[in-house]
């Protein structure tokens, strides 16, 4: 078991997130449980990825393509609302790392 911030700090340091000017936020996008016992990874924060994270009883979903992009509307409606609601209802953190993962 690890603290959420410990995992995020490790990801930020390992992926050197400060070196990238990205069009998506890198790091924590949805806050869930403080203590992380299990992490599920996916390419995209899709409906299937969120459902799988719930099925697996995970505490963090770590993705390459997160839920927020500078070119998209900032409203939380429709498919985005549904995915966020699923993660929040189960206390699942969601972190995304776009360009830092591309580079590594």
N, C-alpha and C positions, 0 to 999 in steps of 0.2 A: 504494500500500500504506500502511495506517495501523495503528497499534497499537490493540488492542481498547479499552484505556482511553481513548484519545483520542476514539474514536467514542462511547463511553458518556458521557464528559464532555460532548461536544457535544450528544447527545440530552438529557441531564439539564438542561443549561443552556437549550437551545432550548425544550424542553417544560416547563420550570420545575417539575420533578417534586416539589420540596420544598413546593410550595404545595398538594399534594393528599394527603388522607388516604384511601387506597384500600383496597379489600378484595382486592387482588392486589399482589404485589410488582412495583414498576416498576424496570426496568433488567435487568441480567444475571441470568438464571435458570439457564442451563446454560453452564458454562465450556468453551470449546474452544481453538482455536489463538490464540496471542498476536497474530499478524500477520493483518490482514484485507485481502484483495484483492477479495473479491466479497461483496455482501450481497443476499439475497433477502428480499422482504417478503411478508407474508400477513396476513389478518385474524385467523386463529386458528392456533395451533400444532397443526394437525391432522396425521393420518397422511399425508395427501396433501402437505401443506406440507413435512413432514420429508423425504418421498421426493423431492419436487421439489428441495429444497435439496441433497440428495445428488447427484441427476442433474445439477444445474447446477455442481457442484464449488464451492459457496459456502463461505465461512468463517463467515458469520453469517446467522441467520434472525431477522429483526426482525418482531415481531407485535404486534397490538393485544390479543388474548386469549392470554395465556400458559398455562403448565401448572399454576400453583399459585394456589388461591383459598382464602380463609379458611373458606368454608363446606364445603369438600371434605375427605375423609380425607387425612391426611398420608402415608399409606403409598404406596410406589412399587411398584404392582402392575398387572397387566393392561395396559390400553391406555396408561396413563401410563408404565409401565416400558418398553413397546415403543418409544414415541416418544423417550424419554430415551436408551435404548440405541442407537437409530439415530443420534441426534445425537452421542453420545459416541464411537461407533465410527468416525465420520468427522471428529472434531475440530471439529464445528460449534458455534459459540456460539449461544445463543438468548436474545434480549432481548425483553421485553414491556413495553409502555407502555399502560395502560388508560385511566384517567380523564384523564391529561395529553393523550392523543390525542383523547379525546372533546371536551375543551375547545378544542382547536386546530382 
